[in-house]
Amino acid sequence: MPEPTSTTGAAGAALVAISSSLVGAKYGAIATVAFAAFVGTLISLGEVATTGRLDALKYVGRYVLMAVVIAGTLSALVEIYWSIPAMEVLALVAFLIGWIGSRWQGVLGAALSGLSALAGRKGAGP
């Protein structure tokens, strides 16, 4: 039996990819980003223990808002530094942030340890 997290994440990514083209053309970029963040947050909500509906609603609202704000900022930086149009990466970034959800501490810790290991290899020299 496949792992539920990876299966659900892949289904969510496919849903975001399909809906981005459908929703984005009609309702614009903001609706697409909010929808992508909402789908990602719903996937991560299934993995979090909540005490009730109100707690789950707070979780969804908090992470959708955070995903929209951070996705806009990251997409603008990607456009400035790598010349990739922000609108092309906005929905994907919002989905990923929503999907990570409350696991951001573990993801940040893994990224920082990977960067420190990479820096250690580069600093060691030949």
N, C-alpha and C positions, 0 to 999 in steps of 0.2 A: 504494500500500500504506500503511495507516495506521501511525502511529508506535506501536511496541510498548508504550512506557511508558504512554501515555494510554489505550490499549485495555485493557491489563492493569489499570491503576488503576481504570477504570470497571467492569470485570468484578469486581474485588475489592470495590469499593464496593457493587455490587449484591449480591454474596455476603454481605457484612456486614449489609446492610439486611434481607435475607431471613432470614438465620440469627439475627439479633438477636431477632426475634419468636419463632422456633422454640426456640432454645436458652435465651433469657432466661426464658421462662415455666416451663420445666422445671428448669433448673439454677441460675438466679439471675443476679444482676448480675455477680458476679465471673467466672463462667465466660464470660459474654458479652463482657466486657471483655478477658479473656485471649485468647479466640478472635479478636476483632477485631484485637488487637495482633499475634497470630500471623499472620493473613492479610496484614496490612499489611507485616509484616517479611518474609514469604516473597516478596512482590512486590519489595521493595527488595533482597532477597538475589540475585535474578536479575540485578541491575545492578552487583553488587559482585564484584570479583575475589577469590576465596578460594583458598587453597592446598590445601585438602582438606576432608574431611567434618568433622573435628574443628574446624577453623577456622570452617566454616559453622555448626556447632552452637553454638559460642561466640557468633557474631554474632547468631544467632536468640535465644538465651537472654538476651544482654545487652540487646537492643533490645525484646524482649517485656517483660522486667522493668521497663525504663525507661519504656516506654509505659504500663504499668499504674499505676506510681507517679505519673507526671506527669499522666496522665488523671484519676486520682482527685483530685489537687490542683487542676487546672484546672477540673474539673467542680464541685468545692465552691466555688471562687471565682465561677464563673458563677452558681451558685445563690444565693450571698450577695449579689452585686452586681446581678444582672439578674432575679432571682426566677424563673429557668427551672429546673425540677427537674433535679437532677444526673443522675438516672438516664436522662433523655432524651438527654443529650449525651455520656454516658460512653463508649459504644461507638464513636461517630463520632470522638471525640477520640483514643481509643486506636488506632483504625485509621489515622488521619492521622499520628500520631507514629510508628507502626511503618512506615508507607509512606515517610515522609521518611527514616528510618533514618540512615545515615551521611552523608547530604547536609544535615544540620542546620546546618552552618557556612554553607553557601551560602544556605539559607533565612533564617537569622538575619541574615546580612549584607544580603540584599535587603530584609528587613523594616526593619532599622535605617536603611538608606539611604532607603527610602521615608518613614519617619517623620521623618528629618532634612530631607528635601525638603519635606514637609508643614509642618514647624515653620518652615522658611525662608520659605514662602509666607505663613503666618499672621503671622510676625514682621515681614514687610516692610511691612504696612499699606497703606492706600489712597494 
